[in-house]
Amino acid sequence: MARVTIEDCLKNVDNRFALVHLAAKRVREVREGADFLVPSSKNEDVVTVLREIAANRIVVKKESEFDAE
């Protein structure tokens, strides 16, 4: 994937607000030492995280799934 777009990410996340929240949380995890789930090169952390989301490597649980547990 040469470029990652918001539209690529929105195929896997319900809306833009959830996308921003998910990306910010994942960037914090990476900066605290978590490994990337997709190959990263010279990209900034945010770009690589958006690539993870677009590649559907991060699963978002819906609120109803938490109630089932």
Wavefront OBJ file of the C-alpha trace (Angstrom):
o trace
v 0.000 0.000 0.000
v 1.773 3.082 -1.224
v -0.549 5.601 0.420
v -3.029 5.286 3.219
v -6.224 7.333 3.069
v -8.954 8.057 5.566
v -11.369 6.195 3.304
v -9.189 3.069 3.556
v -9.373 3.259 7.337
v -13.100 4.001 7.471
v -13.806 0.629 5.853
v -12.768 -0.904 9.196
v -13.914 1.774 11.676
v -17.451 3.137 12.051
v -16.733 6.867 11.859
v -14.002 9.497 11.777
v -14.233 10.250 15.486
v -13.722 6.608 16.407
v -10.834 6.481 13.930
v -9.079 9.427 15.587
v -9.578 7.927 19.044
v -8.330 4.505 17.931
v -5.289 5.920 16.134
v -4.314 8.119 19.092
v -4.610 5.221 21.524
v -2.560 2.939 19.277
v 0.169 5.568 18.775
v 0.477 5.851 22.567
v 0.851 2.060 22.798
v 3.581 2.085 20.149
v 5.450 4.936 21.802
v 5.319 3.028 25.091
v 7.062 0.071 23.456
v 4.480 -1.998 21.561
v 5.552 -3.411 18.205
v 3.955 -2.348 14.927
v 1.581 -4.871 13.350
v 2.614 -3.978 9.796
v 6.095 -3.360 8.397
v 7.229 0.199 9.013
v 10.015 2.069 7.334
v 10.721 5.781 7.579
v 7.085 6.686 8.213
v 5.966 8.556 11.280
v 4.193 6.526 13.954
v 0.788 7.957 13.038
v 1.127 6.938 9.385
v 2.160 3.400 10.303
v -0.760 3.121 12.745
v -3.161 4.261 10.020
v -1.669 1.562 7.787
v -2.404 -0.971 10.555
v -6.014 0.198 10.720
v -6.421 0.152 6.921
v -4.960 -3.376 6.810
v -7.536 -4.431 9.442
v -4.771 -5.523 11.831
v -6.493 -3.771 14.745
v -9.881 -5.077 15.844
v -12.316 -2.614 17.376
v -14.742 -4.083 19.881
v -18.201 -2.606 19.855
v -19.887 -1.715 23.149
v -22.324 -4.624 22.792
v -19.390 -7.060 22.648
v -18.190 -5.863 26.064
v -21.604 -6.598 27.561
v -21.426 -10.194 26.292
v -18.224 -10.911 28.238
l 1 2 3 4 5 6 7 8 9 10 11 12 13 14 15 16 17 18 19 20 21 22 23 24 25 26 27 28 29 30 31 32 33 34 35 36 37 38 39 40 41 42 43 44 45 46 47 48 49 50 51 52 53 54 55 56 57 58 59 60 61 62 63 64 65 66 67 68 69
